Amino acid sequence: MNTKKKFYLSILLFQILLVSIVFLTLNGLISFVAAQSDPIDFYNSPTTSMLAISAALSVGLSVLGSAWALKTVGTAAISAAAERQGSIVIPFLAIAMSEALAVYGLIVGILLVFNIPSAA
């Protein structure tokens, strides 16, 4: 299988994954809203664990993505700086943007953690 077919197949599988997540999430949200007769159920509901898992995934995956971008862009920046002294500005901006990716993931994780309901 050539590279183009692999790419399209991976996009198709990713789209199937996203659609299934949306449908499962909508089904879970509808059943969660329907079961809101007892207010103490909210603290033991799947929403609490899903918020915690989402916070962990947002921080972890954004840091991994940032590290991958820093590895790639950092190597190119060092190569560009070694060849020409004046070509460090653009790679430096790309490095700053990839570091900002980790900060954004951390902010989203903090926002999710503060929205986790607690019984106390």
N, C-alpha and C positions, 0 to 999 in steps of 0.2 A: 504494500500500500504506500503510495507516495505521500509526500508531506502535506500537500493540499487537501487530500482526502482525510488524512489524520486530523488536520486542523478543523475541517468542517464537521467531522465526527465528534471531536471534543466540544465544539460549540453546541452541537445538537444535544449531547449528553448533559452539558451544563444547563441548557434551556429546560430539558426534562426535569432535572434536579430542582431548578428554581420554581417551575410550575408546581411540582409535587410539594415543595415546601410551602408555597402559598396556599394550596388547597388544604394541606394538613393544618396549617396555622389558622386558616379561616374556620375550619371545622372545630378546632380546639377552642378558638375564641367564642364561637357560637355556643358550644356546650358549656363553656365557662360562664358566660353571661346568663344562660338559662339556669344554672345551678347556684345562683346568688341568693338563695333564700336564707341561708345561715351565714352571718358575717364572719364567723371564725374560720369558715372554709377557705376564705381568701388567703390566709397565711399558710395553709397547707396545700394550696392549689398548685397545679403545674406552672402557673404563671410565675410564681416565685422562683422556682428552679430554672425556668427558661430565661428569666432576667439575669440570674447569676451566670448561667452558661453563656449568654450573649455578651455579658460584660467581659468574661474571660476570653472569649473568642475575639472580641473586638480589639482588646489589648494585645493578645498574643499574635494574631494574624497581621495586625498593622505593624507590629515590631518586626516580625519576620519579613514582611514586604519591604519595610524600610531598610532592613539589613541587606537584603538582596539588592535593592537599588543602590545602597551605599557601596556595596562591593563592586558592582558593575560600573557605576559612575565614578567612584573613587579611583579605580584602576585607570579609567580613561583620563581622568583629570591629572593623575600623576604622569601618564604618558604624554599628555598635551603640554604639561609644564616642563617636562624634560626636553621636548623638541623645541618649543618656543616659549619664551618667558612671558610674553604679553597675552597668552591665550588661557589664562587661569580664571578669568572672570565668569565666563559662561559655565564651565564645569563647577565652579564654586556655587553658583546659583542653583544648579541642579542638585548638588549635594545638600544645600540648605532646604530645598523642597522635599527631598527624600527624608531628611530628618524631621521635617514638619509632619510628614505622614505618620510617624510614630506618636508625635504629640497629639495629633487629631484623634488617633485611636485611643490614646490614654484619656482624653477628654470625654469621648463617647462612653468609654468604660466607667469613668467616674459618674457620669450622668445616669447610666443604667444602674449602678450600685446604689445610688441615692434614691432611686425609685423602687427598690425592692421593699415590699411591705414588711413591717415587723410587728409582732403582737404587743410589744411593750411600748 
